[in-house]
Amino acid sequence: MGRTIKAGLDYFPLEVVLDDKFELIEAKHGIKGFGMLIKLLQKIYQNSYYYPWTEKEQLLFSKRINVNINELNAVISDCCDWKILNKFLYSKYQILTSRGIQKRYFEIVKRRKEIEVIKNYLIINIKTINVNIKVIDVDINGIDTNNGTQRKGKERKVKEIYNNAIQVLKYLNSKTNRTLDTNPEQENRKFLIDRLKEGISVSDCKSVIDVKFKDDYFKKDNFKFMRCSTLFRKSKFQNYLEEAKTKKQLDPDMYE
């Protein structure tokens, strides 16, 4: 077996006097918001020079530090706006990182014999770091593009998921008589993509749409709640799906 390359840190430096960007977080979100930011930095450095921030990480992290997920994401949004975190990489790859985080990380690990990095996630120039660096190229879906066989298999899977997502989005448009963009790579489509990655079928997604289309709550304001972030959010979707299966069994004609 190959040796596991350690990525995370056991410690990270925290200046005695922080700059105005950190004070802005505390000014807007209070000491609780400042605490969330420090906890996030701990998590990032524990992982390496970045931390993935998909729905799974959001739910687990908010549970572990006992804060509301919406409050947490509001802090992260402001961190991106005030350049504590890199907004572009957060939007494109759903990761938390920054130039400062990466500079401090690579300064600490420069004595290690080997470091594994993902090229697409880097902001700084690592050529000046005197260490053996194993560089991995990934695409927008996090697929290692250096591994040909693995890449082709995953690419087929990603293409299948995206095609299924387009089917679901077109069906949603047809039910609500809207013209929402069916591009699966849009940020708010990640809830649907995540469910499809878990093995949820197009048929199940359509069943949820069918049942919620007749729900008074979802009818409000020209079906404004008939959207991916509401219908396919992990914390709600399973209940919606069970409801859809039950109602379709009881009255199949109503939900044709």
N, C-alpha and C positions, 0 to 999 in steps of 0.2 A: 504493500500500500504506500502511496505517496504521502509525504509529510504535509500536514496541514499548516498553511501559512497563517500566522496570527495577523489579524487585521486591526482589531480594536486597541484602545489605550486603557491603561489602568488609572491614569490621571490626566487632567488637562489644566493649563494655567488660566486663572481668572484674576484679572487686574483688580487692584484695590480701588482705583477710581475708573469707572466705566464711562464711555463717551455718551454724548447726548442721545444717541439712538436708543440705548438701553433705558435712559431716563424717560424717553417718550413712551416706551411700553409701560413703565411704572406709572407715569402720569395719566395715561388713558385707562389702563386695566388694573391699577392698584398693585399692591405688593403680591397679590395672588397671581396677576399676570406676569410679574417679574419672576416669581417662583416657577411658573410654567416654562418660561424661557430657559431658566437655568436647568430644569429637568430635561428639556429638549436637548440642550447642549451636552448634558451628560450622556443621553441616549445616542446622540450622533457620534461622539468620540468613542463610546463603548463599541459602536459598530465599526467605525473607521473615520473617513473624512466626509461621509455622507450617511444619511439614514433614509430608507424608503418610507414613503408616506401615503400608502394606499389605504383603502377603507379598513382593511384588517389592522394595520398598525394604529390607525386613528382610534378604533374601538378599544383595542387592548391598552394603548397608552392612557387614554382618558379614564379607563377603569382602574388601572394600576395607581394613578395619582389622584383618583377620585375627584375629577372635574368634569363639567359638562362639555361634551364634544364640540358643541357650537362655540362656547367660550374659547376653547383651545384653538379651534380653527380661526377664530377672529384674531387671536394673538398672532398666529402664524401669518395670516393675511397682512397684518400691520408690519410684521417683521420683514416680509417681502417688499412692501411699499417703502419701508425705511431702510432697506438694503442691509439688514442684519442677516437675512437669508437671500439667496439668489432666486429672483422671481422667474427668470427664464427656465432654469433647470427644474424648478418646482413645477412649472406649468407643463414642460415637455416630458419629463421623466418621472414626475411625482417623487422627487427626492428633496431632502432638506440638506443644504450645504451653503457655503459662502467662500469668498476668497480668503477671508481671515481664518476661517475654520481650517481650510486646506493648508494655509501657510503654517499654522501652529502644528497641525497634524504631521506634516512632512518634516518639520524641524525636529519633532520628538522621535520619529521612527527612522531617522537617517542612519542610526547605528545598527539597524537590523540588517540581516544578510540578504533578505529578499522581501519585496512588497508586491502585492497584486493590486493593480489599479484598473479601473474602467475608464478608458480614454475619453469617452463621451461625457463623463461626469466632471472632468477636470476643468478648472478655471485658470490655474496657475501653470507656469512652465516648470515641468519636473526634470528637465534635462540637466539642471544644475545640482540635482540631488545625488550625492555620492553613495548610491545603493543600487543593488540589482533589482530592477523593476520589471515585473511581468505585466505587460499591457494587454488588456482585453478590449476588443471593439464590440459594442452592442448596438442594436438598432433601437427604435423607439419603444419596442416591446420588451427590451431587456434580454434579447437573444444574442448569445455569443456568436459573432459572425466569423470567428476564426475556426470553428468546428464545423466542417462542411456537412457531415451526415446529420449531426444534431440540428444544425441550422435549417437544413432542408425540411426535416421532419417537423420542426417547430413552426417554420414558415407556412407549411401546409395547414397546420392546426390553427395558426393565427388567421390565415386567409378564410378558413371555414368559419371561425368565430365571427369575423368581420362580415362575411356574407350573411350569416344568420342574424347578426345585429341589424343589418340593412333591411332584411325581411321584416323584422319586428318593428323597426322605426317606420317603415312604409305602412305597415298595418295600423300602427298608432295614428299616423296621419289620416288614413282612410276612415278610421272610426270617428275621429274628432273634426274631420274636415279642415285640417290645418296643413301647412306646408313647412313643417320643421325640417331643418337641414338633416339629412340622413347620414352625414359623415360620422362614422363610429369613433374617429379620433378626437372629436370635440370633447372638452373637459367634462361636461355633464353627462356624457354617454358612458363614463367609466362604471357606473352602477350596473348598467345593462351588460357591459362587457364582462364584468366580474362574475355576474350570475351565469353567463354562458360558459365562462372558463370553468366554473364549478360543475358543469354538466347539465345545467337546466336547459330544457329543450325549447325550440321555437314555439311548439304547440303550448307548452306551459306558460310561456310569456304572453301568448295571444289569449289564453284563457283568463289570465289576470286582467288583461286589457278589457276583454269582453265584460267581465263581472264589474269591474270598477267603472266602466263606461255608464252603467246603469245606477251607480251609487250617487245619491244626492250630493254628498260632499264633493265628489270629483266633478260633478256637473257645474259647480259654482264658477262664475266669472269665465264663461266660455271654455270650460275644461282646463283652466290654467294649472290645476294640480295633476293633470294627466301628463306627467313628464317623468323622465328616467330617474331623477333624484328622489322622487316620491314612490313611484311604482316598483322600482327594482332595488331600493336600498336594502341592504342585507338584514337590518334589524326588523324590517317590516315584510319583506317579500314572502318568507315562508308562511306567515299567517295569511297573507293575501292568496297564496297558491292553495292552501288548504281550504280556504273559504270558496275559492273558485271551483275546486273539484267537488265540494259538497253541493254547491248550488247547481252546478251543471248536472249532477246526478239526480237531484230532486226535480229539476225543471229544465231538461235539455233543450226544449223548443224555445224557451225564453232567451237563451244565450247562444243561439245560432249566429 
